[in-house]
Amino acid sequence: MANHSATKKDIRQATKRRDRNRYYGKTTRNAIRELKIGDDQKVYNEKLPNIISQIDKLAKRGIIHKNKAANLKSKLAKHVAAKATA
């Protein structure tokens, strides 16, 4: 256990950051899952820009790697395009 007050504060801050990052990541994963389940093209057009924005924010904050963000966005765009043609 930490003995210094600065170390205790750092532990508290790290806990808050970890919880916040987990929340943002889980929220984005749920949004991606809902988008993949949906069938309506109108819903795709409304939700895709918001989800891409969420993914970009995760990458900017360092929660996910920028290449993972690019891969997620690419896969979502391909998924939406495939559903549009089908």
SEBA-940474 format. One line per 3 residues: their letters; for each residue x, y, z of N, C-alpha, C, O. Coordinates in nm, 2 decimals. Layout:
BEGIN
A = X:Y:Z:X:Y:Z:X:Y:Z:X:Y:Z ~ ...
END
This chain:
BEGIN
MAN = 0.08:-0.12:0.00:0.00:0.00:0.00:0.09:0.12:0.00:0.20:0.12:0.06 ~ 0.04:0.23:-0.06:0.12:0.35:-0.08:0.12:0.42:0.06:0.03:0.42:0.14 ~ 0.24:0.48:0.08:0.25:0.56:0.21:0.26:0.71:0.19:0.22:0.78:0.28
HSA = 0.29:0.75:0.07:0.30:0.90:0.04:0.17:0.95:-0.01:0.10:0.88:-0.08 ~ 0.13:1.07:0.03:0.01:1.13:-0.01:0.00:1.14:-0.16:-0.11:1.13:-0.22 ~ 0.11:1.18:-0.23:0.11:1.20:-0.37:0.08:1.06:-0.44:0.02:1.06:-0.55
TKK = 0.14:0.96:-0.39:0.11:0.82:-0.45:-0.03:0.78:-0.43:-0.09:0.72:-0.52 ~ -0.09:0.81:-0.31:-0.23:0.78:-0.29:-0.32:0.86:-0.39:-0.41:0.80:-0.44 ~ -0.28:0.98:-0.41:-0.36:1.06:-0.50:-0.35:1.01:-0.64:-0.45:1.00:-0.72
DIR = -0.23:0.96:-0.68:-0.21:0.91:-0.81:-0.29:0.78:-0.83:-0.34:0.76:-0.94 ~ -0.30:0.70:-0.73:-0.38:0.58:-0.74:-0.53:0.62:-0.76:-0.60:0.55:-0.84 ~ -0.58:0.72:-0.68:-0.71:0.76:-0.70:-0.74:0.81:-0.84:-0.84:0.78:-0.90
QAT = -0.65:0.89:-0.90:-0.66:0.94:-1.03:-0.66:0.83:-1.13:-0.74:0.83:-1.23 ~ -0.57:0.74:-1.12:-0.56:0.63:-1.21:-0.69:0.54:-1.21:-0.73:0.50:-1.32 ~ -0.75:0.53:-1.10:-0.87:0.45:-1.09:-0.98:0.52:-1.16:-1.06:0.46:-1.23
KRR = -0.99:0.66:-1.14:-1.09:0.73:-1.21:-1.07:0.73:-1.37:-1.17:0.71:-1.44 ~ -0.95:0.74:-1.41:-0.92:0.74:-1.55:-0.95:0.60:-1.61:-1.01:0.59:-1.72 ~ -0.92:0.50:-1.54:-0.94:0.36:-1.59:-1.09:0.34:-1.60:-1.14:0.28:-1.70
DRN = -1.17:0.38:-1.50:-1.32:0.36:-1.51:-1.38:0.44:-1.62:-1.47:0.39:-1.69 ~ -1.33:0.56:-1.64:-1.38:0.65:-1.75:-1.34:0.59:-1.88:-1.43:0.58:-1.97 ~ -1.22:0.54:-1.90:-1.18:0.48:-2.03:-1.26:0.35:-2.06:-1.30:0.32:-2.17
RYY = -1.29:0.27:-1.95:-1.36:0.15:-1.97:-1.51:0.18:-2.01:-1.56:0.11:-2.10 ~ -1.56:0.29:-1.96:-1.70:0.33:-1.99:-1.70:0.37:-2.14:-1.79:0.33:-2.21 ~ -1.61:0.46:-2.18:-1.61:0.50:-2.32:-1.59:0.39:-2.42:-1.65:0.38:-2.52
GKT = -1.50:0.29:-2.38:-1.47:0.18:-2.47:-1.59:0.09:-2.48:-1.63:0.04:-2.59 ~ -1.66:0.06:-2.37:-1.78:-0.02:-2.37:-1.89:0.04:-2.44:-1.96:-0.03:-2.52 ~ -1.91:0.17:-2.43:-2.02:0.24:-2.49:-2.00:0.23:-2.65:-2.09:0.21:-2.72
TRN = -1.88:0.25:-2.69:-1.85:0.24:-2.83:-1.87:0.10:-2.89:-1.92:0.08:-2.99 ~ -1.82:0.00:-2.81:-1.84:-0.14:-2.86:-1.99:-0.17:-2.87:-2.03:-0.24:-2.96 ~ -2.07:-0.13:-2.77:-2.21:-0.15:-2.78:-2.28:-0.08:-2.90:-2.36:-0.14:-2.96
AIR = -2.23:0.04:-2.93:-2.29:0.11:-3.05:-2.25:0.04:-3.17:-2.33:0.03:-3.27 ~ -2.13:-0.02:-3.18:-2.09:-0.09:-3.30:-2.17:-0.22:-3.31:-2.21:-0.25:-3.42 ~ -2.19:-0.29:-3.20:-2.27:-0.41:-3.20:-2.42:-0.38:-3.25:-2.47:-0.45:-3.33
ELK = -2.47:-0.27:-3.20:-2.61:-0.23:-3.24:-2.62:-0.20:-3.39:-2.71:-0.23:-3.46 ~ -2.51:-0.13:-3.44:-2.51:-0.10:-3.58:-2.50:-0.22:-3.67:-2.57:-0.23:-3.77 ~ -2.42:-0.32:-3.63:-2.41:-0.44:-3.71:-2.54:-0.53:-3.71:-2.57:-0.59:-3.81
IGD = -2.62:-0.52:-3.60:-2.74:-0.59:-3.59:-2.85:-0.53:-3.67:-2.94:-0.60:-3.73 ~ -2.85:-0.40:-3.69:-2.96:-0.33:-3.75:-2.97:-0.37:-3.90:-2.88:-0.42:-3.96 ~ -3.09:-0.34:-3.96:-3.11:-0.38:-4.09:-3.15:-0.26:-4.18:-3.15:-0.27:-4.30
DQK = -3.19:-0.14:-4.12:-3.24:-0.03:-4.20:-3.13:0.06:-4.24:-3.04:0.10:-4.17 ~ -3.13:0.09:-4.37:-3.02:0.18:-4.43:-3.03:0.32:-4.37:-2.92:0.38:-4.35 ~ -3.14:0.37:-4.34:-3.16:0.50:-4.27:-3.09:0.50:-4.14:-3.02:0.60:-4.10
VYN = -3.10:0.40:-4.06:-3.03:0.39:-3.93:-2.88:0.39:-3.95:-2.81:0.45:-3.88 ~ -2.83:0.31:-4.05:-2.69:0.31:-4.08:-2.64:0.45:-4.11:-2.54:0.49:-4.06 ~ -2.71:0.53:-4.19:-2.67:0.66:-4.23:-2.67:0.76:-4.11:-2.59:0.85:-4.11
EKL = -2.76:0.73:-4.02:-2.76:0.82:-3.90:-2.66:0.78:-3.79:-2.59:0.87:-3.74 ~ -2.63:0.65:-3.77:-2.55:0.61:-3.66:-2.40:0.60:-3.70:-2.31:0.62:-3.62 ~ -2.37:0.58:-3.83:-2.23:0.55:-3.87:-2.14:0.68:-3.84:-2.03:0.66:-3.78
PNI = -2.18:0.80:-3.87:-2.09:0.91:-3.84:-2.07:0.93:-3.69:-1.96:0.97:-3.65 ~ -2.17:0.90:-3.61:-2.15:0.92:-3.46:-2.06:0.81:-3.41:-1.97:0.84:-3.32 ~ -2.07:0.69:-3.46:-1.98:0.58:-3.42:-1.84:0.61:-3.46:-1.74:0.58:-3.39
ISQ = -1.82:0.66:-3.58:-1.68:0.69:-3.63:-1.62:0.80:-3.54:-1.50:0.80:-3.51 ~ -1.70:0.89:-3.50:-1.66:1.00:-3.42:-1.61:0.94:-3.28:-1.51:0.98:-3.23 ~ -1.69:0.85:-3.23:-1.66:0.79:-3.10:-1.53:0.71:-3.11:-1.44:0.72:-3.02
IDK = -1.51:0.64:-3.22:-1.38:0.57:-3.24:-1.26:0.66:-3.25:-1.16:0.63:-3.19 ~ -1.28:0.77:-3.32:-1.17:0.87:-3.33:-1.14:0.93:-3.20:-1.02:0.95:-3.17 ~ -1.24:0.95:-3.11:-1.21:1.01:-2.98:-1.14:0.90:-2.89:-1.05:0.94:-2.82
LAK = -1.17:0.78:-2.91:-1.10:0.67:-2.83:-0.95:0.67:-2.87:-0.86:0.66:-2.79 ~ -0.92:0.69:-3.00:-0.79:0.69:-3.05:-0.71:0.81:-3.00:-0.60:0.80:-2.97 ~ -0.78:0.92:-3.01:-0.72:1.05:-2.97:-0.68:1.05:-2.82:-0.58:1.10:-2.78
RGI = -0.77:0.98:-2.74:-0.74:0.98:-2.59:-0.64:0.87:-2.56:-0.59:0.86:-2.44 ~ -0.61:0.78:-2.66:-0.51:0.68:-2.63:-0.57:0.55:-2.57:-0.50:0.46:-2.52 ~ -0.70:0.54:-2.58:-0.77:0.42:-2.52:-0.75:0.30:-2.62:-0.73:0.19:-2.57
IHK = -0.75:0.33:-2.75:-0.72:0.23:-2.85:-0.61:0.29:-2.94:-0.60:0.41:-2.95 ~ -0.54:0.20:-3.01:-0.44:0.24:-3.10:-0.50:0.30:-3.23:-0.61:0.27:-3.26 ~ -0.43:0.40:-3.29:-0.48:0.46:-3.41:-0.51:0.37:-3.52:-0.60:0.39:-3.60
NKA = -0.42:0.26:-3.53:-0.44:0.17:-3.64:-0.56:0.08:-3.61:-0.63:0.04:-3.71 ~ -0.59:0.05:-3.49:-0.71:-0.03:-3.45:-0.83:0.06:-3.49:-0.93:0.00:-3.54 ~ -0.83:0.19:-3.46:-0.94:0.27:-3.49:-0.96:0.28:-3.64:-1.08:0.27:-3.69
ANL = -0.85:0.28:-3.72:-0.87:0.28:-3.87:-0.93:0.15:-3.92:-1.01:0.15:-4.00 ~ -0.88:0.04:-3.86:-0.94:-0.09:-3.90:-1.09:-0.10:-3.86:-1.17:-0.15:-3.94 ~ -1.13:-0.05:-3.74:-1.27:-0.06:-3.71:-1.35:0.02:-3.80:-1.46:-0.02:-3.84
KSK = -1.31:0.14:-3.83:-1.38:0.23:-3.92:-1.39:0.17:-4.06:-1.50:0.18:-4.12 ~ -1.29:0.11:-4.11:-1.29:0.05:-4.24:-1.39:-0.07:-4.24:-1.46:-0.08:-4.34 ~ -1.38:-0.15:-4.14:-1.47:-0.27:-4.13:-1.62:-0.23:-4.13:-1.70:-0.29:-4.19
LAK = -1.64:-0.12:-4.05:-1.78:-0.07:-4.04:-1.83:-0.02:-4.17:-1.94:-0.04:-4.21 ~ -1.74:0.06:-4.24:-1.78:0.11:-4.37:-1.81:0.00:-4.47:-1.90:0.01:-4.55 ~ -1.73:-0.10:-4.47:-1.75:-0.22:-4.56:-1.88:-0.29:-4.53:-1.96:-0.33:-4.61
HVA = -1.91:-0.30:-4.40:-2.03:-0.37:-4.35:-2.15:-0.29:-4.40:-2.25:-0.35:-4.45 ~ -2.15:-0.16:-4.38:-2.26:-0.08:-4.42:-2.28:-0.08:-4.58:-2.39:-0.09:-4.62 ~ -2.17:-0.07:-4.65:-2.17:-0.08:-4.79:-2.23:-0.21:-4.84:-2.31:-0.21:-4.94
AKA = -2.19:-0.32:-4.78:-2.24:-0.45:-4.82:-2.39:-0.46:-4.79:-2.47:-0.52:-4.87 ~ -2.44:-0.41:-4.68:-2.58:-0.41:-4.65:-2.66:-0.32:-4.74:-2.77:-0.35:-4.77 ~ -2.60:-0.21:-4.79:-2.67:-0.12:-4.88:-2.69:-0.19:-5.02:-2.79:-0.17:-5.08
TA = -2.59:-0.27:-5.06:-2.61:-0.33:-5.19:-2.70:-0.46:-5.18:-2.76:-0.49:-5.28 ~ -2.71:-0.52:-5.07:-2.79:-0.64:-5.05:-2.94:-0.61:-5.04:-3.02:-0.70:-5.03
END
